[in-house]
Amino acid sequence: MDMLVNPSPLSVDLTARESMRPIRALSRGLQVLAELNRLQRATINTLASAQRLPRTTTFRILETLRLAGYVERDPHDDCYRPTVMVHCLSNGFDDEAMLTHVARPIMEALGGRIVWPIAILTPAATSMLVREATDHQSPLALERHGAGTRLPMLASAAGRAYLAYCTAAEREGLLEELGRSVLPDDRIARNRLEMERVLAETRDRGFGLYQRARRVADELSIALPVRIKGQVRAALTVRFAATAVTLPNAVEQFVPKLREAVQRIEHEVR
């Protein structure tokens, strides 16, 4: 009778390593496609030189992409150019996704300076959605917020900053919807005078502010609006314990750094 032999840990480890090795040909193909997309039109020699690849390798990559429908070759001069299929690769990568991609390293650097957790949020219906947060790297996070966490629009600094600086038409629509909500955090929307006062104060300060009761210590948050193409699309926020940092100190220490980060994000998204 044949005996079953279990693979040794060494062979399993080698197999796992082999399965995780990058596919070099795919990596080269993507680099060539990215370069062609940047140039919009190029010869084989131009792309081969830019990517430091042999001409024959570049030719095979381009022909593979052509057969797949991502590039086309002009028969008059043998130049290659990207097709509309390349544009389709970006479907689903919207402004919010681009903003998150750009903001991530800026937030990580800011979190290293401030230490308290940083997050960037965008509106999602009548709440604010955390797109990215540095809670995982902050030892001072009172409550962990990760990507996908939803916060009440009216009971968060980010939501108040967004409402204060979005267009009047969008603000009116959001407040009407929030006014129909039965959630305790949305109750203030039914008092328009109070709501307008809060938003006016937010604009006067230049940032959103909210204090939330917590079991250990109240949590304060400050948020600045982030604009893309002239319109507010997100808010960058910092959260901290009210017992550890007074509000005047937070405004002095955190707001200039937040503003600098917002400016970098807005510049790079453009």
C-alpha positions in Angstrom: 0.0 0.0 0.0 1.4 3.4 -0.9 1.9 5.7 2.0 1.0 9.3 1.9 3.9 11.6 2.6 3.1 15.0 4.0 5.2 17.8 2.5 8.0 19.1 4.7 7.7 22.6 6.2 10.6 23.6 4.0 8.9 22.6 0.8 5.7 24.3 1.8 7.6 27.5 2.6 9.4 27.4 -0.8 6.0 26.8 -2.6 4.5 29.8 -0.7 7.4 32.0 -1.6 7.2 30.9 -5.3 3.5 31.7 -5.4 4.1 35.2 -4.0 6.9 36.1 -6.5 5.9 39.1 -8.7 5.1 38.4 -12.4 7.9 40.3 -14.1 6.3 40.3 -17.5 3.1 41.8 -16.2 5.0 44.5 -14.3 6.9 45.4 -17.5 3.7 45.5 -19.5 2.0 47.9 -17.0 5.1 50.2 -17.0 5.1 50.4 -20.8 1.3 51.0 -20.9 1.7 53.8 -18.2 4.5 55.4 -20.2 2.5 55.3 -23.5 -0.5 56.7 -21.7 1.6 59.6 -20.5 3.1 60.2 -24.0 -0.2 59.4 -25.8 1.8 58.5 -28.9 5.2 56.8 -29.2 7.4 54.5 -31.3 8.8 51.2 -30.1 12.2 52.8 -29.8 11.0 55.7 -27.7 9.2 53.3 -25.2 12.1 50.9 -25.1 14.5 53.7 -24.3 12.2 55.2 -21.6 11.7 51.8 -19.9 15.3 50.6 -20.6 14.0 47.4 -22.2 15.2 45.6 -25.3 13.3 46.6 -28.4 12.1 43.0 -29.0 10.6 42.8 -25.5 8.9 46.2 -25.9 7.5 45.1 -29.3 6.0 41.9 -27.7 4.5 43.9 -24.9 2.9 46.4 -27.3 1.6 43.7 -29.6 0.1 41.8 -26.6 -1.6 45.1 -25.5 -2.8 45.7 -29.1 -4.4 42.3 -29.3 -6.1 42.8 -26.0 -7.5 46.1 -27.3 -5.6 48.5 -25.0 -3.3 50.1 -27.7 -3.4 50.5 -31.4 -0.7 51.0 -34.0 -0.8 53.7 -36.7 0.1 51.9 -40.0 1.4 55.1 -41.5 4.3 55.6 -39.0 4.1 52.5 -36.8 3.5 54.7 -33.7 1.4 53.2 -30.9 -1.3 55.1 -29.0 -3.7 54.1 -26.1 -7.3 53.2 -26.9 -10.4 54.1 -25.0 -10.0 50.8 -23.2 -7.2 52.4 -21.1 -9.6 55.0 -19.9 -12.0 52.3 -18.9 -9.3 51.0 -16.5 -10.0 54.1 -14.3 -13.7 53.5 -14.1 -14.6 53.4 -10.4 -11.5 55.4 -9.5 -13.5 58.6 -8.7 -12.4 61.9 -7.2 -12.8 60.5 -3.7 -10.6 57.5 -4.5 -8.0 59.8 -6.0 -8.2 62.1 -3.0 -7.7 59.2 -0.7 -4.7 58.0 -2.7 -3.1 61.4 -2.6 -3.9 62.1 1.0 -2.6 58.9 2.5 1.1 59.7 2.6 0.4 63.3 3.6 -1.7 62.1 6.5 0.9 59.6 7.7 3.5 62.4 7.7 1.1 64.7 9.6 0.2 62.0 12.0 3.9 61.5 12.8 4.1 65.2 13.7 0.8 65.6 15.6 0.7 62.0 17.0 -3.1 62.3 17.6 -5.2 60.5 14.9 -5.9 62.1 11.6 -8.7 61.1 9.2 -10.1 62.3 5.9 -13.9 61.9 5.4 -16.3 62.4 2.5 -20.1 62.7 2.6 -22.1 59.6 2.2 -25.8 60.4 2.1 -26.4 62.2 5.4 -23.3 60.9 7.2 -19.5 61.3 6.8 -17.5 58.3 5.6 -13.9 57.8 6.8 -11.9 57.2 3.7 -8.5 56.9 5.4 -7.3 57.3 9.0 -4.0 57.1 10.9 -5.5 55.5 14.0 -3.4 52.4 13.5 -0.2 54.4 13.9 -1.4 56.7 16.7 -1.0 55.5 20.3 -3.3 58.3 21.4 -6.5 57.2 19.6 -9.3 57.1 22.1 -11.5 55.1 19.8 -10.3 53.4 16.6 -11.6 54.7 13.4 -10.8 52.9 10.2 -11.7 53.3 6.5 -15.4 52.7 6.2 -16.4 54.1 9.6 -19.4 56.4 9.4 -19.9 59.5 11.6 -23.0 61.6 11.9 -22.8 64.7 9.7 -24.1 67.1 12.4 -22.3 65.4 15.3 -18.8 65.5 13.8 -16.3 68.3 13.1 -15.9 66.9 9.6 -19.6 67.0 8.9 -20.0 70.5 10.2 -17.0 71.7 8.2 -18.5 70.1 5.0 -21.9 71.6 5.6 -20.5 75.0 6.3 -18.5 75.2 3.0 -20.5 73.2 0.5 -22.8 74.9 -2.0 -26.0 76.5 -0.7 -28.1 74.1 -2.8 -26.3 71.0 -1.5 -26.5 72.3 2.1 -30.2 73.0 1.8 -30.9 69.5 0.5 -28.8 67.8 3.2 -30.5 69.8 6.0 -34.0 69.0 4.6 -33.0 65.3 4.7 -31.4 65.5 8.1 -34.5 67.3 9.4 -36.6 64.2 8.6 -34.3 62.0 10.6 -35.3 60.5 13.9 -31.7 60.0 15.1 -30.7 62.0 18.2 -27.6 63.3 16.5 -29.6 64.8 13.7 -32.2 66.6 15.9 -30.5 70.0 15.6 -31.4 70.0 11.9 -35.0 70.7 12.8 -34.0 74.0 14.5 -32.9 76.0 11.5 -31.9 79.1 13.5 -29.6 77.1 15.7 -28.2 75.2 12.7 -27.4 78.4 10.8 -25.7 79.8 14.0 -23.5 76.7 14.2 -22.6 76.9 10.5 -21.9 80.6 10.7 -19.6 80.1 13.7 -17.8 77.3 11.7 -17.2 79.7 8.8 -16.0 82.4 11.2 -13.5 80.1 12.8 -12.4 78.6 9.5 -12.8 75.0 10.7 -15.4 72.5 12.1 -15.4 71.8 15.8 -17.2 69.1 17.8 -16.9 67.7 21.3 -18.1 64.1 22.0 -18.5 62.6 25.5 -16.4 59.5 26.0 -16.0 57.2 28.9 -12.4 58.0 29.7 -12.3 61.6 28.5 -14.3 63.9 26.2 -13.0 63.9 22.6 -12.6 67.1 20.7 -12.2 67.1 16.9 -11.2 69.9 14.5 -11.8 69.6 10.7 -10.9 71.7 7.7 -12.6 71.5 4.3 -10.8 70.0 1.4 -11.7 71.3 -2.1 -11.3 69.6 -5.4 -11.9 71.6 -8.6 -13.2 74.5 -6.5 -15.8 72.5 -4.6 -15.7 71.1 -1.1 -15.5 67.3 -1.4 -14.0 66.2 1.9 -12.7 67.2 5.4 -9.4 66.6 7.1 -9.8 66.1 10.8 -7.8 65.5 14.0 -9.2 64.0 17.2 -7.7 64.5 20.6 -8.6 64.2 24.3 -10.0 67.4 25.8 -8.1 66.7 29.1 -4.8 66.4 27.3 -4.9 69.4 24.9 -6.9 72.5 25.5 -8.8 74.0 22.6 -6.7 77.2 22.4 -3.6 75.0 22.3 -5.1 72.7 19.7 -6.0 75.6 17.5 -2.5 77.0 17.8 -0.7 73.7 17.3 -2.9 71.7 15.0 -4.8 74.1 12.7 -1.7 75.4 10.8 -0.5 71.9 10.3 -3.9 70.7 9.1 -4.1 73.7 6.7 -0.7 73.0 5.3 -1.7 69.3 4.7 -5.0 70.4 3.1 -3.2 72.7 0.7 -0.8 69.9 -0.3 -3.7 67.5 -0.9 -5.6 70.1 -3.0 -2.5 70.9 -5.0 -1.6 67.3 -5.7 -5.2 66.3 -6.7 -5.3 69.0 -9.3 
